[in-house]
Amino acid sequence: MPRGVVRDLLGITRALYRAELALPPPRADRQRLDRLEQVGQMFRRALELSQHEPDTMGHRAAWSWAEKATAALGEYVGEELRLGPVLRASAAKLSGQR
């Protein structure tokens, strides 16, 4: 399993979460935050399980979790998500803000 890709997708999920949190009240949506938390947990579970040897139950489960999380992230992002807020929130995190 391409662990680097899963880590990248987890990073995107985290950036989206930070962007949602950075929205001025009352725009941050608890349901959206909860969904992003679930997606992040699925990616983390996939990374944990991917440490098993190929062709084992654990490794197959890792693929399954990664596929479910990727589909859920795709549904969250949809066609119209603007990335400006995501990038600003990530830049703020890098500079030690919020």
CORRAVEN-V427403 format. One record per pair of residues at least 12 apart in sequence whose C-alpha atoms are under 7 Angstrom apart, sorted by the first residue. I is the first residue (numbers start at 1). J is the second residue. Records with the same first field share a line. If there is no record, write none. Layout:
I->J / J
//
This chain:
1->50 / 63
3->47
6->43 / 66
10->40 / 43
13->36 / 40
15->86 / 89 / 90
16->86
17->33 / 36
18->89 / 90
19->85 / 86 / 89
20->33
22->89
39->69 / 72 / 73
42->65 / 66 / 69
43->65 / 66 / 69
45->65
46->62 / 63 / 65 / 66
47->62
49->61 / 62
50->62
//
